Structures are given as structure tokens and as C-alpha cells.
Amino acid sequence: MGFAKELRERRTVEAREVVVPEWGDESGAFKLYSKPITCADLQKLQIKHPNFLENTTIEAMVDLIIIKALDEDGKKIFAPLQDRKDLMEEETSVISEIANQMFAEIETQEALAKN
């Protein structure tokens, strides 16, 4: 095992709760979970959606949700081929709010450049 992997495995990474009231039912808002966005996640998105960080499209946000959305047990909740089309039919405000909650800890490129 490489040293970087050893360091990464020392960290405990908690999944963040993402609340989606629009998908809820009589018991309350729907909740999904998302672990922090990794460099590998961003690379996948940048390959499929060039300039993802500078020009984030709804299609890219849907792909982010598919990649990162988990249930309470940490299992993926969306299948890329089956659920992508249905998620693309969702209101843009719902998709963008989910993506914003997932991205809450990511700094902009401008903020990163200042560091």
C-alpha cells in the first residue's frame, strides 16, 4: 500500500445528509447522503463535461447526483442508465439544490487560486 493510501485510510469521512423536500411523502422530506466530492469524481465529470467547474450544466449536475447519491447504508441509489433520463425530467431547481448541497464544501477555483 502506498503512503498516500495509508494517509487517506486514516481519515474517517462521514456522509453528508442531503434533504430533498420535493421528493418527500407524508412522513417528511426525502433524505439522501453524499460523501465529499473527490478528485476522481471531478475528473470523471470534467472528462464528460469539459469546464465543469466554470460552467456547470444541469446535465453535469445530474451526473454528479448519480455518482454521489447514497442511501443511509452507504449504497448508491441511482443507476446511471436507468435513472439518468428520469432525473433529467426533474425540475432544474430541485436538481441544482441537490447538487449545491453536495458541493457545499467545495471551494471555487478562484478561492483555491488565492491559497
Secondary structure, 3 states (H helix, E strand, C coil): CCHHHHHHHHCCCCCEEEEEEEEEECCEEEEEEECCCCHHHHHHHHHHCCCCCCCCCHHHHHHHHHHHCECCCCCECCCHHHHHHHHHCCCHHHHHHHHHHHCCCCCCHHHHHHC
